[in-house]
Amino acid sequence: MAILLLALWGGAVWLSAGRPGYEAAVRAAMAVGLAASMAVQTALLRLDGQLTLQTGLPLHLCGLFGVLSIPMLLWRAPQPLYELSAFLAGPAAAVTLLFPAVIESSCPMLMRLAFLQLHALVALTPVMLWRAGKPLPTDPQRALVLASGYLVAVAAFNRALGTNYLFLSAAPAGTPLRWLAARGGAYYLCALAMLCMTVLRLLADAYRRAAISGNR
C-alpha cells in the first residue's frame, strides 16, 4: 500500500513541474490529503477511546509536518521550514513508510491507509517544493539547530506528562530504533543525535551535488 501511495502521489508531483495549473491542483490535493489523513486518524482514535495527550498531539516530527506542510503547499514555504522538511521531516517520513508503527484500531485498514498517506505526503512535500522551483538546501546547520531545540522542548514535554513523542522515552516495536534503545537510555539518545547529524550531512552533500549537476 505504501509503494502504491508513493507511486500515485509521486507521479503527480513529478509530472506537475512546469505546468502551473496542474501544479496548483496537485498542491491543493496534497494539502487536502494531509488534512484528511490527520482527521481520519484523530476520529478513529476518538472512536476507540484512545484520543489522549499520549496519542493525539502532532508532536511527532511527521505529525508536526503533516500540519505545517498544508500552508507550505497552499501558500508559501518559509526557508527554515523548507530546510527542516527537506533535511528531516521528508526523509523521516520516507523511512517510517518502511517501518510503519500504526496504532491498533477497530478499523485497522482505514487507520493504516491514513497513516501511510500522511507519511507519503510529508515525504513528498519537499520534492513538490523543489520541483516547483525552490533550490535544494545545502547547509544543514539551521535545520540542526532548530531540530535540536524542538527535541529539547519535546523531551521536556514527555518528562512532564509521561508521553513518548519523537519516541524519546521508548522505541516503537518493529523498528531499528529498538536495537539502539536496547543498550540503555543514554546510549539511545546519543545514538539518535549522532544519527540525525550523519543523515543531515549526507543529505547536504547529496543536495549540493544535485544542485551542481542541475547548473551544468
N, C-alpha and C positions, 0 to 999 in steps of 0.2 A: 504493500500500500504506500509506503514511504517513497519508493522508487517511482511509482506511478504519479504521485502528487508532485514530486520534484520534476518529473519529465513534463507534466502538463503545465505547471506554473513556470518552470524554467524555459520551456519552449516559447511561451507567450512573452516572457521578459526578453528573451534573446531576439525574437522577431520584431519587437516593438521599436528597436533603435532606429532613429531616422524617420519615424512615421508619427508625427506629433499627435494626431487624433487617436491612433491606436495606442500610443504610449499612455496618453491620459486615461483611456479606458482601462488599460491593464493596471495602472497605478491605483485607480479607483476600485477596481475589482480586488486587488490585493488588500487594500485598506478594509473593504467590506469583509473579505475573508478572514482577516486578523480579528476584527471585531466580533464576527460570528463565532469563530473558534473559541475565543475567550468567554463569550456569552454562554455558549453551549456547555463548556466545562464548568462554569460557575453554576449554571442551572442544574446540572447533574449532581454536583457536589451538594447543593441545597436539597435536591430531591432525596438524596441518600443520607441526609443529616451529617454531612462531612464538611460543610462550609464553616470553617473556623479560622482563627488567626494563623493556625498552623498550615492551612492549605489554600486560603482564599485571597491572599495578598499578592500582587505582582512584584515580588521582591527577588525571585529567581531572575537571573540575567535574561533568559528568553522571555519570561513573563513581562519584565520591565520593558524590553524592546518590542514585545507584542503591542504594548501601549504606545511607546514613543515612535514606532515605525509608522503609525497611522498618520500623524501630522507630517512626518518626514516625506511620506509618499504623496499626500494630498496637497501640501503647500510648499514648505521649504525645509531643507535639511541643514541645520546649523553644522558647521565644520566639526566641532568637538563630538557631536552625536554621530555624525557620519564616520568619524575615525573609530569611535567605540563600536559602531555597528560593523565596520569592515574588519577591525582587528580582533574583536572579542565576541560580540553577540552573534554575528553571522556564522563564524567558524564553530562556536559552541553549539549553536542550533543544529548545524550540519552533523556534528559528532553525536549529538543527542539522538538524531534520527537512526544512528547505528545501534544505540543502546537506550531505547525508549523506556523510561521509568514512569509508566502510566498508572495513575491512581485507580484502584479497583472501583468498579461502578456496577450498578444494576443494569446499565446499558453499555456494556464493555466495548462493542463495536463503534458506537457513536462517540464515546469518550476517546477511544483510540484515534478515530478519524479527526476529531477536533484537535487532539494533542499533536498529531503528525502534521496536520495542515498548519497549525500555528508555527511549529518549528521550521517547516519548509518555507513559509513566507518570511519568517525572520531571517533565515539563511539567505534568501534571495533578495531581500531589501537592498543591501549594499551593491549587489550585482545590478539591480534595476537602476540605482542612482548612478552607478558607473556607466552603464550603457546609455543613460540619459545625458551624459556629458561631464559628470564630476570626475576630476582626476583621482586616480588611486592614491591614497595616503601613503607616504613613505617614511614618516617619522613617528614612531610609536610612543614617544616619551609622554606626550599629553594624555594619550589613552591609558598608559600605565599609571600615571598619577591619579587620574580620575577614577580608574578602576580600583586602585588601592584605597582611595578614600571611601568609595562605595562599599568595599569589602569590610573596612573597619566599622562603618555605620551598621551594616547588616549583622556583623558579628556581635555588636553591642545589643542590637535588637534581639537576636537569638538568645543571648545570655539573659536578657531581662525577662523575656516572655517564654523561654523554653521552646523556641521554634527551631527549624532546621533549614532556613533559606540559604541558598547557594551551596547547600549540602556541607556547610562548615562544621556542623555538630556531628554528623554521621553521613557516611557514604551510602548512596542508594544501592539496593541489591541489583545484581545483574550488570554492573558497570565496572570498568577498570579501576574506578576510584576505590572500590572495596579492597583491592590489593594494596593501595597506598595507605588506607586507613588501618589496615591490619597491623601496621608497625607502630601504632600509637598516635595520639592526637597531635603532639608537637611535630612529629615527622610528617604527618598528613598535611598540616597547614603549610609547613615549609616546602613540601613537595608541590603543593598546589601553586604556591607563589613562584617557585622555580619553573614549573611547567608553563605558567602564564607568561613569564618573561621570555622563555625559549620560543614559545609559539609566536609572540609578538615580533621577536627578532626575525624569525624565519619568514613570517608574512611580510614584514617590511622589506626584506631582501627580495622576495618574490614580486611584490608590487613595484619595487624600484626597477627590477629587470623588465617587467611588463611595460612600465612607462617608457623606458629607454627603447624597447623594441617598437612600441607604438609611434615613437617620434622619428623613427628611421624612414 
